Amino acid sequence: MLDYNRRPSFADRVNAAVDQALTADQATRPPRDYLGGSRLGHACERALQFEFTSTPKDEDQEFTGQALRIFAIGHALEDLAVAWLRGAGFDLYTRKGNRSDGGQFGFSVAGGRIRGHVDGIVAAGPEGFGLAVPALWECKTMNAKNWRACVKDGVTKSKPVYAAQIAVYQAYMEGTVPGISAAPALFTAINKDTAELHHEQVAFDADLAQRMSDRGVRILQATDAGELLPRIGTNRDFFECRFCPWAARCWGLPG
């Protein structure tokens, strides 16, 4: 039971100052004005519309300082994975020209309204691996439960949003990196709890890429027409709806 009469400890005060700085910095960042290619596999198209139009989230769903710290840790672990793979002999490029000041590899379609930035491109693998290249590299960090599921079932079954992202990126990057859709992508998952690593190759799924591309167009067209696409759930207790940051807004609307 919380003791509301307890004075904030030194740790509480430091954490509050850190989180205040993080949320203040986040508030200065302009909202994304495009539909992210990494998000096209999300289960609910209406939620993607809200995301695309920067619709305000429910009051209790804005990013907290803790959430922002979790995101930052994920980025730091990704940087470590880059160093580890390079040290193991993977010729991995994460920036154009592979310089820290170079831009990320990415794509922009539909007049810039659908975009994506890839984590990296493998130009060559260590001797003896026989990797087909150039290969897309995508890295995700997960808690132990999700990581174990990914190891057991593979990314396509355990994390369909990530599988959709990989397929879309392979398809759209083909124009600037010829051959990237022919080579299986390299997917890396980092267990945030134990530092265990999982790697798997993911063959290009052209049908999935096409479905996701069609979905992106459908979202853009419906948004332009002022139409809301259907919810994924038939009631507010549906699993996806219970964790949606726009649930109150969405279920307060007709239809």
C-alpha positions in Angstrom: 0.0 0.0 0.0 1.4 3.4 -0.9 2.2 5.8 1.8 1.1 9.2 0.5 2.6 10.9 3.6 6.1 9.7 2.9 8.5 12.4 1.9 10.2 11.9 -1.5 13.6 10.2 -1.0 16.8 11.5 -2.6 16.3 8.8 -5.3 12.7 9.9 -6.0 13.8 13.5 -6.4 16.7 12.6 -8.8 14.4 10.3 -10.8 11.7 13.0 -11.0 14.3 15.5 -12.3 15.5 13.0 -14.9 12.0 12.2 -16.1 11.0 15.8 -16.2 14.0 16.6 -18.5 13.2 13.6 -20.7 9.5 14.5 -21.1 10.4 18.2 -21.7 12.8 17.2 -24.5 10.2 14.8 -26.0 7.7 17.7 -26.1 10.0 19.8 -28.3 10.2 17.1 -31.0 7.9 17.6 -33.9 5.3 14.9 -34.5 5.9 12.4 -37.3 4.2 13.6 -40.4 4.3 10.2 -42.3 3.2 6.6 -41.9 6.1 4.6 -40.6 6.9 1.5 -42.6 7.8 -0.3 -39.4 4.2 0.1 -38.2 2.3 -1.2 -41.1 2.0 -4.6 -39.5 0.1 -3.3 -36.5 -3.2 -5.2 -36.1 -5.6 -2.2 -36.2 -5.8 0.1 -39.2 -7.8 2.7 -37.3 -5.0 3.0 -34.7 -2.6 3.5 -37.6 -4.8 6.3 -38.8 -4.7 8.0 -35.4 -0.9 7.5 -35.4 -0.5 8.9 -38.9 -2.5 12.0 -38.1 -0.8 12.6 -34.8 -4.1 12.3 -33.0 -3.7 13.1 -29.3 -3.5 10.0 -27.1 -5.7 9.4 -24.2 -4.7 11.5 -21.2 -3.1 8.6 -19.3 -1.3 7.2 -22.4 1.3 9.8 -23.1 4.9 8.7 -22.9 6.3 8.7 -19.3 9.9 9.3 -18.4 10.2 5.6 -17.7 9.0 4.7 -21.2 11.4 7.2 -22.8 14.2 5.6 -20.7 13.2 2.1 -22.0 13.3 3.4 -25.6 16.8 4.9 -25.0 18.1 1.7 -23.6 16.9 -0.1 -26.7 18.8 2.2 -28.9 21.9 1.8 -26.8 21.7 -2.0 -27.0 21.3 -1.8 -30.7 24.5 0.2 -31.0 26.2 -2.5 -28.9 24.8 -5.2 -31.3 26.4 -3.4 -34.2 29.8 -3.4 -32.5 29.5 -7.1 -31.6 28.5 -8.2 -35.1 31.3 -6.1 -36.7 33.7 -7.6 -34.2 32.6 -11.1 -35.3 33.4 -10.3 -38.9 30.1 -9.0 -40.3 30.6 -6.1 -42.7 27.6 -4.2 -41.4 26.7 -0.7 -42.6 24.3 1.4 -40.5 24.9 4.8 -42.1 25.5 6.0 -45.7 29.2 5.9 -46.1 29.3 4.2 -42.7 30.2 7.5 -41.0 28.6 8.6 -37.8 27.4 11.8 -39.5 25.9 10.0 -42.5 22.2 9.5 -42.9 20.4 6.3 -42.2 19.5 4.0 -45.1 15.8 4.2 -45.8 13.0 4.7 -48.3 10.3 7.2 -49.0 7.2 6.4 -51.1 3.7 7.8 -51.7 5.0 11.3 -52.0 6.9 10.9 -48.7 3.9 9.9 -46.8 5.2 6.4 -46.1 8.8 6.1 -45.0 11.2 3.9 -43.2 14.7 3.7 -41.9 16.6 0.5 -41.7 18.9 -0.6 -38.9 21.6 -1.7 -41.2 22.7 -3.6 -44.3 25.1 -6.5 -44.3 27.5 -6.3 -47.2 29.5 -9.4 -46.3 29.5 -12.1 -43.6 32.3 -14.0 -41.8 34.1 -16.7 -43.8 32.2 -20.0 -43.8 28.7 -18.5 -43.2 27.8 -18.4 -46.9 25.5 -15.4 -46.4 23.7 -14.0 -49.4 24.2 -10.3 -49.6 23.3 -7.4 -49.5 21.1 -8.4 -46.6 18.7 -6.2 -44.6 19.6 -6.2 -40.8 16.9 -5.5 -38.3 17.5 -5.5 -34.5 15.0 -5.5 -31.7 15.3 -5.6 -27.9 12.8 -7.7 -25.9 12.1 -8.8 -22.4 12.9 -12.4 -21.5 9.4 -13.7 -22.1 9.1 -12.3 -25.6 12.7 -13.2 -26.5 12.1 -16.9 -25.6 9.0 -16.9 -27.7 10.9 -15.5 -30.6 13.6 -18.1 -30.2 11.0 -20.9 -30.0 8.7 -19.9 -32.8 10.7 -17.5 -34.9 10.0 -13.8 -35.6 7.4 -14.4 -38.3 5.0 -16.3 -35.9 5.9 -14.6 -32.6 6.2 -11.0 -33.8 4.2 -10.5 -36.9 4.6 -6.7 -36.8 8.4 -7.2 -37.0 7.9 -9.7 -39.9 5.8 -7.2 -41.8 8.4 -4.5 -41.2 11.2 -6.8 -42.6 9.1 -7.7 -45.7 8.2 -4.0 -46.4 11.8 -2.8 -46.0 13.2 -5.6 -48.2 10.6 -4.6 -50.9 11.1 -0.8 -50.8 14.8 -0.9 -50.4 15.3 -2.9 -53.6 15.3 0.3 -55.6 18.3 1.7 -53.9 20.0 -1.5 -52.8 19.6 -4.0 -55.7 19.4 -7.6 -54.5 18.4 -6.9 -50.9 15.0 -8.6 -51.4 16.6 -11.7 -52.9 18.9 -12.2 -49.8 17.3 -13.3 -46.6 17.2 -10.6 -44.0 19.3 -11.0 -40.8 17.1 -10.5 -37.7 18.8 -10.0 -34.3 16.8 -10.1 -31.0 18.5 -9.0 -27.8 17.2 -10.3 -24.4 17.2 -7.1 -22.3 17.1 -9.2 -19.1 20.0 -11.6 -19.8 21.9 -10.1 -22.8 21.3 -13.3 -24.7 21.3 -12.9 -28.5 19.1 -14.6 -31.1 19.7 -14.4 -34.8 17.7 -15.8 -37.7 17.5 -15.4 -41.4 14.1 -14.3 -42.8 13.4 -15.0 -46.4 11.5 -12.2 -48.4 7.7 -12.7 -48.3 6.5 -10.8 -51.4 2.8 -11.5 -50.6 3.2 -10.0 -47.1 5.0 -7.0 -48.5 2.3 -6.4 -51.0 -0.5 -6.7 -48.4 1.3 -4.2 -46.2 1.9 -1.8 -49.1 -1.8 -2.1 -50.0 -2.7 -1.4 -46.3 -0.6 1.8 -46.3 -2.4 3.1 -49.4 -5.8 2.2 -47.9 -4.9 4.2 -44.8 -3.8 7.2 -46.7 -6.9 7.2 -49.0 -9.3 6.8 -46.1 -7.6 9.5 -44.1 -7.7 11.9 -47.1 -11.4 11.2 -47.5 -12.0 11.9 -43.8 -13.1 8.3 -43.2 -12.3 6.2 -40.2 -11.4 2.6 -41.0 -13.0 -0.2 -38.9 -11.7 -1.1 -35.5 -10.0 -4.4 -35.1 -12.2 -5.3 -32.1 -16.0 -5.7 -31.7 -15.9 -4.5 -28.0 -13.7 -2.4 -25.8 -12.4 -5.5 -23.9 -10.7 -6.9 -27.0 -7.1 -7.6 -26.3 -5.6 -5.0 -28.7 -8.1 -2.4 -27.6 -7.3 -2.7 -24.0 -3.7 -1.7 -24.7 -4.4 1.0 -27.3 -3.4 4.5 -26.4 -6.5 5.8 -28.3 -9.0 3.4 -26.8 -11.1 6.0 -25.0 -11.2 8.3 -28.0 -11.9 5.4 -30.4 -14.7 3.9 -28.4 -16.2 7.3 -27.8 -16.8 7.6 -31.6 -19.7 6.0 -33.5 -19.1 3.0 -35.6 
